[in-house]
Amino acid sequence: MPESHRKNRSALLELQPELDAINLRNVLYYSVFHAMPFCAIFSGVSRLSIISCFVLYTVRIFFITAGYHCYFAHRSFRTSRAFQLILAIGAQASGQGGVVQWAAVHHYHHAHADSEIDLHSPLHRGFWYSHIGWLFTRRYDYLISSYPRYLTKFPELMWLDRYYYLPTITLAVLVWALFGWPGLFVGYGLSTLLTFHATFSVNSLCHLFGARPYDTVDDSRNNWFVSLVMLGGGWHNNHHRFPRSARQGFLWWEIDITYYALRVLEYFHIIWDVYEPMSPRVRSANSRGAKECS
């Protein structure tokens, strides 16, 4: 965990009024994406725009769970520098910021999950704040300055982190060029909005509703619905018990499409050293989870 995350609780609580100030840049950014699908009223909806919406949603959710989360935040597997860059571009095409920033924020969440200084705990600030409201405050900007050192040594990642918006803008232009305005508003716009809320539901729904097979120090929960829309990323209690595990669905019925895809990539030697808990017996032990961040 970065040293800057080891700030004492009282100091952060004293900064609360300042950190809760409105982040106008993020308010404008997310407002644009929420308005974009409604523009289809004027452009119409084509069959290709609907197909592209489904494809772009599915592919980008994979890059969010496998890229942002498993690889950059938790180092759940290893890969080449070239494929690392592909993971970064694919993840940032979702419009959720630079991979280095994303990892920094996620580390902070694991270090303080469901405490009063967690970024997005529904237990302390309610459902909507944990779902999206926290992004509209200065709290986000305050924390993304704590970059993980294992990522800062790659200049291409730092460049992408600085110009985090380029992959998603490039994708928007390509979809518009291929499928016209319906493609932009539905294929790109709607799929981006859906990826936002699917990802955000891990912070909100998965800390309120679902099963708790592990007695972790937070209130994380396994939520089957979130797991479906996040391609396995909703077995959240499992994840908080074994944060570094590339596999989040431990039981046969806990569908984890991202993990299955990672094993295929491993088979073709694109990635390697895919980490998961050693045995079903270890995974099934109902023990209190440690605060691993990577």
JOPELIN-V347427 format. One record per backbone hydrogen bond with DSSP energy under -0.5 kcal/mol. CO is the residue of the C=O (numbers start at 1). NH is the residue of the N-H. If there is no record, write none. Layout:
# JOPELIN-V347427
co = (CO | CO)
nh = (NH | NH)
This chain:
# JOPELIN-V347427
co = (2 | 3 | 8 | 9 | 10 | 11 | 13 | 15 | 16 | 18 | 19 | 19 | 21 | 22 | 23 | 24 | 25 | 26 | 27 | 28 | 29 | 30 | 31 | 32 | 33 | 35 | 35 | 36 | 37 | 38 | 39 | 39 | 40 | 46 | 47 | 48 | 49 | 50 | 51 | 52 | 53 | 54 | 55 | 56 | 57 | 58 | 59 | 60 | 61 | 62 | 62 | 63 | 63 | 64 | 65 | 66 | 67 | 68 | 69 | 70 | 71 | 76 | 78 | 80 | 81 | 82 | 83 | 84 | 85 | 86 | 87 | 88 | 89 | 91 | 91 | 92 | 98 | 99 | 100 | 101 | 102 | 103 | 104 | 105 | 106 | 107 | 108 | 110 | 112 | 115 | 120 | 121 | 121 | 122 | 126 | 127 | 128 | 128 | 129 | 132 | 133 | 134 | 136 | 137 | 138 | 139 | 140 | 140 | 143 | 145 | 148 | 148 | 149 | 151 | 153 | 154 | 154 | 155 | 156 | 157 | 158 | 159 | 161 | 163 | 165 | 166 | 167 | 168 | 169 | 170 | 171 | 172 | 173 | 174 | 175 | 176 | 179 | 180 | 181 | 182 | 182 | 183 | 184 | 185 | 186 | 188 | 189 | 190 | 191 | 192 | 193 | 194 | 195 | 196 | 197 | 198 | 199 | 199 | 200 | 200 | 201 | 201 | 204 | 205 | 205 | 206 | 211 | 214 | 221 | 221 | 222 | 222 | 223 | 224 | 225 | 226 | 227 | 228 | 230 | 231 | 232 | 234 | 234 | 235 | 236 | 237 | 238 | 241 | 242 | 246 | 248 | 251 | 253 | 256 | 257 | 258 | 259 | 260 | 261 | 262 | 263 | 264 | 265 | 265 | 266 | 270 | 272 | 275 | 275 | 279 | 280 | 281 | 282 | 285 | 290)
nh = (5 | 6 | 12 | 13 | 14 | 15 | 16 | 19 | 20 | 21 | 138 | 139 | 138 | 24 | 27 | 28 | 29 | 30 | 31 | 32 | 33 | 34 | 35 | 36 | 37 | 38 | 39 | 39 | 40 | 41 | 42 | 43 | 44 | 50 | 51 | 52 | 53 | 54 | 55 | 56 | 57 | 58 | 59 | 60 | 61 | 62 | 63 | 64 | 65 | 66 | 67 | 67 | 68 | 69 | 70 | 71 | 72 | 73 | 74 | 76 | 75 | 275 | 272 | 84 | 85 | 86 | 87 | 88 | 89 | 90 | 91 | 92 | 93 | 94 | 96 | 95 | 102 | 103 | 104 | 105 | 106 | 107 | 108 | 109 | 110 | 111 | 112 | 113 | 115 | 118 | 122 | 124 | 125 | 126 | 130 | 131 | 132 | 133 | 134 | 135 | 136 | 137 | 23 | 140 | 142 | 143 | 143 | 144 | 146 | 147 | 151 | 152 | 153 | 154 | 155 | 157 | 158 | 159 | 160 | 161 | 162 | 163 | 164 | 166 | 169 | 170 | 171 | 172 | 173 | 174 | 175 | 176 | 177 | 178 | 179 | 180 | 183 | 184 | 185 | 186 | 187 | 188 | 189 | 190 | 191 | 192 | 193 | 194 | 195 | 196 | 197 | 198 | 199 | 200 | 201 | 202 | 202 | 203 | 203 | 204 | 205 | 206 | 207 | 208 | 209 | 221 | 222 | 216 | 223 | 236 | 211 | 224 | 227 | 228 | 229 | 230 | 232 | 231 | 233 | 258 | 235 | 223 | 236 | 239 | 240 | 241 | 242 | 290 | 245 | 248 | 250 | 254 | 255 | 260 | 261 | 262 | 263 | 264 | 265 | 266 | 267 | 268 | 270 | 271 | 269 | 80 | 78 | 246 | 247 | 283 | 284 | 285 | 285 | 287 | 292)
